[in-house]
Amino acid sequence: MNFELKSVLAAVEAEPLTNGTPTEIQGCYISDLLSDVLAHAQSDVLWLTLQTHRNVVACAATKDIGAVLITCGRTPDPQVLAEAEENGVALLSTPLTTYEAAGRLWEAGLR
């Protein structure tokens, strides 16, 4: 099932950190372990993590993740943002904790 990312982002008070945010996503995956994401995440999902390093970008690009939502108000370094832009990885940030963001996403209907 596809979800409009715009309405989902409003639910978690998210702001885009990069250009090219997709209009739709097909679910959600939550993990801070990159090996877990590589093994189990599906493409075109919204990935929630508090990680901000460059390996997040590489993992998201490898798995064709729809967008990465970085929680707890964290933002990556400018170099990581530039790498995300180069690789077409949409990065977003929310001030909410991962737990709070997940709850709001669930309430918004994202599964």
Secondary structure, DSSP 4 states (H G I P E B T S, - for coil): --EEHHHHHHHTT-EESSS---SEE--EEE-S-HHHHHHHPPTTPEEEES--SHHHHHHHHHHT-SEEEE-TT----HHHHHHHHHHT--EEE-SS-HHHHHHHHHHTT--
